[in-house]
Amino acid sequence: LLLEPRIMAALKHPNIVELITVEKKDDTFFMVMEYVDGESLDRLVRRERCLAPTRALEVGIDVCSAIQFAHQHQVLHRDLRPANILLTREGTAKVTDFGTSRYLELQKEGFARTRIGSPPYMAPEHFRGRAVFQSDLWSLGVSLYEMLTGTVPFYDADPVKIAQAFQNQPIVPPHLKNPAVPKAFSDVVMKALALNLGERYLSAAEFHRALLAL
């Protein structure tokens, strides 16, 4: 019960929902979090179908900044997706739900072994139980893809079929699904979705720079 609060207590950043306090009363354990007056990115995408590229880029920059900060503190989110991204009324994106996060510095192997996460947003190596910092970048790539096209690259009720699809089928670039998406933006998203870790962004800082350059 103390794992998530301990992780979140170390993450003070304008794009991360703040943990205010942790309490226990009458055998009930609870956390008091910052109240975000707005809605989830998931709800916004479902209502709008897809977002304008400029709005998607703004959200992507905010989220990548949060992930970069978390990674600097050795925290791997592992469940980054639109449902865990909250938008304030002013339009700022804030990442929440670090309940599945892990300190990678505590893992001697340098990766998280468990397969906890949301399958449509999980990186191929995450399905194999080898989630690394670049796995969060993949999840952000899928989230950007969904913002731009209204859908994730692959979806199936069977997680195994999603994992197989990523290995066996090429992902259709966002600009081919939505002509309003500039190819340069599409290329940035596709690099985040590279199967080979060596071809993906090597760090959140590198991904963040690519988004800012757009």
Secondary structure, 3 states (H helix, E strand, C coil): CCHHHHHHHCCCCCCECCEEEEEEECCEEEEEECCCCEEEHHHHHHHHCCCCHHHHHHHHHHHHHHHHHHHHCCEECCCCCHHHEEEECCCCEEECCCCCCEEHHHCCCCCECCCCCCHHHCCHHHHCCCECHHHHHHHHHHHHHHHHHCCCCCCCCCHHHHHHHHHHCCCCCHHHHCCCCCHHHHHHHHHHCCCCCCCCCCCHHHHHHHHHHC
